[in-house]
Amino acid sequence: MSTIAERRPPSRGVRLPRRWPVRGVVANIALSLILLYVVLAVLGPYITPFAPNQVGAGPNLSPPSSDHWFGTDALGRDQLSRVITAVRPALLAALYAVTFALAIGTVIGIAAGFLGGLWDGALSRVVDLLFAIPEYLLAILVIAVMGSGLVNASLAIGIVCIPRFARIARGSTLSIMERSFIDAARLCGRGRLWIMRRHILPNIASPLVIMTAINLSTAEAAYAALSFLGFGVRPPAADYGSMISASQQYLLTDPWVVAFPAIAFVVLVLAFNLIGDVMRDRLDPRSRTSAGA
């Protein structure tokens, strides 16, 4: 009887894990949007109808037309060209920030969880200190020291995101440390770096991937906010935050000047958010629910 029960197929209310974590209609839409933005970032300079900084490409504040699909801004620059060009710094900012935070935060978290003792206490206090400072204030303080620009703003956002990755890596490392294969590796004479590289890091990859996907949207929104304040790419380069900031005075009279870069920015952040949610639902067993969820 026990053998028959063990071979009984699972009920329909149980959702089995899938090989590829990103599936479903929502995930496909999000992936398609991100792929579109990546294509625009790569091919942007070759497909824009006008040079993005060309003043007088059309009449000032011209509404959308067959010549200028997104209209023109206050200097007569083609809005479509600038919206396409702004994709590259938007993606690069999120990529730089999250990659930097992932690398540094993972090292800090694994070191704190694996070494323990004084190392854990010291590194945890540093992470708590970064958590205690308001995120945007910390980013502005970093930019004040390093200066504005795409790379510096991305590094500032990355520093803000480091504590999130460090806390996830530390908690996951502490849970892995209780496994028997860690004791077996120590008994075999394996060094600390070997154990952290071969056993700890692969086993905590799943929560780190989830955190990376979620923080892409956060980093993008943070960069747009810093760019809105004037800490992003330097004018006249196209950037969603700076475009919205420069055109906000025309919101009531010429709304397309603000609407198109704002929509492009919102769609990008939404796509990152959807990918993060799908990755979390697929890779985190605790977020899985029964059928119908």
N, C-alpha and C positions, 0 to 999 in steps of 0.2 A: 504493500500500500504506500509506503514512503517513497518507493521508486516512482510509482505512478504520479504521486503528488509533486515530486520534484520535476517530472517531465511535463507537467501541465503547463500550457502556455500562459503567459501573464494576462491578466484581465485588461480590458480595453481602457480602464481608468488609469493605468500606469504608463507613463511616457518613458520610452527607452532612450538612452543616450544615442546621439548620432555621431558619425565619424567627423563630418565637417560642421563646425560650430555655427556657421552663418548660413541659415536657410530660411525659407519662408518668403512670403510676399513682401513683408516690411523690409526684411534684410536685403532682398533683391533690389528693391527701390532705392534703399540707402546706398548700396554698393554701386548702383548705376549712377546715382547722383555724384558720388565721390569720384567715380571713374571719369565722369564728364568734367568735373573740376580739374582733375589731374591732366586730362587732355588739353583743356583750356590753358592750364599753367604751362604746359610744355610747348604748345603750338600758338600760344597767344600772340607773340610778336609777328607771326606769319599770317594770321587770319583776321587781325583787326582791320576794319575798313579805313581807318585813319590812324595817324600817329597819336598815341594817347595824350601827349603833351602839346599837340599842335593847336596853338591859339588861333581862333578865327576859322576853324574848319567849317563853321556854319554860323548863322546869326546867333547872337547871345540869347540864352534862355529860350531856344527854339523848342517847341513841343515835339513829341515823337512824330516822325514822318517817314516817307519812303527813303529819303536820303540819310536821315539819322533816326534809326529805329528807337533809340532810347532818348532822343532829344539831345540838346547841348546844355552845357553849364553856363555860368555867368561870364566865362571868358571865351565862349564859343567852341569849347572842346567837345569832341564827340563822346557822349556818355557811354555808348556801347563799347567803344574801344577802351575806355578807362575801366569799365566794370570787368571786362575780360582781363585786362592787364593786372588788375588788383587781385586776381585769384592767386597768382604766384606768391606774393608776400604773405597772403593769408595762410596758405598751406605750409610754406616754409616756416612761418612763425610757430605754428602748432607743432610741426615736426621737430624743429630745433628744441623747443621748450620741453616737450614730453620725452624726447630722447635723452636730453641732459638730466632731467629729473629721474627718469627710469634708471639710468646708469648709476648716478650718485646715490639715490635713495635705496636701490637694491643692495649696493655695497654696504651702506650704513646699517640697513636692517638686518642683513645676514650676519655681519660682524657682531652687532649687538646681541642678536639671538643666539649665535653659536658660541661666542666667547664668554658671554655672561659676566657676572661679577662687576668689577670696576668699569670695564669697557661698556657693558650694557648700561650701567648707571650714567656714565658720562655722555654716551651717544644719545641716550633717551632724553637727557636733560637738554641737549642741543636741539633735538627735534621738538620737544615741548616748548622751548623758547621761540622757535620759528612759528609754531602753531599759535602762540600767544599774541604775536604781532598781526594786526589786520593785513590781509593778503595784499590789497591794492596799495596800502601804505608801504609795506615792505618792498613791493615792486618799484614804487616811485623812489624810495630811498636808494635802491640799487641803481636805478637809472640815473639818479642825481650824482652818483659816484662815477659810474662808467660812461655816462652820456647817452643820448638818444640814438635811435637807429634800429633797424630790423634785428640785427644780431644781439645787440645789448638788451633790447626789449624782450627778446626771446629768452635770453639767459636770466633776466629778472623774473620772468614768469616761471622758468624752470626751477629757480631757487624757491619760489613760492610753493611749487608742487612737490618738492623733494620730501617734505614730512609725510605726505600721503603715501608715497611709495615706501618710505622707510618704515612706517608703522605696519603696512601690509606685509612687507618682507620679514619684519621681526616677528610678528604674530604667527605667520606661516612657518618660519624657521623653528620657533619654539615647539610647535606641534609636530614637526618632522623629527625634532631631536628626541622625541619619546619613542621613535620606531626602533625596532630591533636591529635593522640593517646598519644603523649608525653605530651601535655598540659593536657589531661585527666588524665594521671597517676599522674602528679604533683598535680592536683586538688583533687585527691583521697588520697593525703598524702603519696604517695610512696617516699621512699628515693632515693638518687642518685645512690647508688650501685645497688639497685633493678631495677631501670630503665635501667641502663647500661647493666645489666646482662640479663634482660628479654625482653627488647625492642631494645636496640641499637645493641648489639652483634649479635642476630639472623638475623637482617635486613641488616647487613653489611657483612654477611658470604660469600655471593657470590663473591664480588671482592677480598676478602681475599683468597678464594680457588683458584681463578685465579692467584693471585700473588704467592701463594705457588707453584702451578704447574709450573709456568714460572721460578721461582727462584731455583727450583731443579737443572735444567741444569746449571744455572749460578754458583751455589754453587759447583757443581761437577767440572766444568771447573776451578774455582778458586782454589779448593783444589789440582787439578792436577798440576796447575801452581806453587803453593807453594811447593808441593812435588817435582816437577822438580828442584826447587831451594834448596831442602834439608830440608824443614820445615815440611814434612809429617811424616809418620811412620819411625821409625829408622831402618836402615839396620841391618840384611839382609832381613827384612820383605818385602814381595812383594807388590808393589804399582805401579800403572800405570805411574805416573809422575817420580818416581825414576828409574823405569825400562827403560823408554825412555831416561832419562838423562844419566844413566850409559852406555847405548848402542849406543848413538848417533855417537860415533866415528867409529862405524862399519856400518854406514848407506850405504856407497858405496860398501863395500866389502861383508858384510853379512847382507843384508837388512831385513831378516826375524826377526832378533833380535829386531829391532825397529818396524817393520810393525805389528806384531801380538798384542802387547800391545797397540799400537796406534789405530789400528782398533777396538779393544774391547772398548777402551775409547770413540772413536768417536761414535760408535753405541749406547753406553749408553747415552751420551749427546744428540744425535739425538732423541732417544726414549723419553727422558724427554722433549725435545723441542716440539715434536709432540703432546704429551699429553697436554702441556701448551697451544699450539695453539688451539687444539680441545676444551679444557675447556673454553678458552676465547670466541671462536665462539659460543658455546652453551649457556654459562651463561651470557655473556654480550650482552644485546639487541642492543647496539650501533654498535657492530661488525657484526650484521646480515645484510645480503644484500638480494636483491630480487633474484628470481630464476635465476639459471645460474651462481651464484657466488660461 
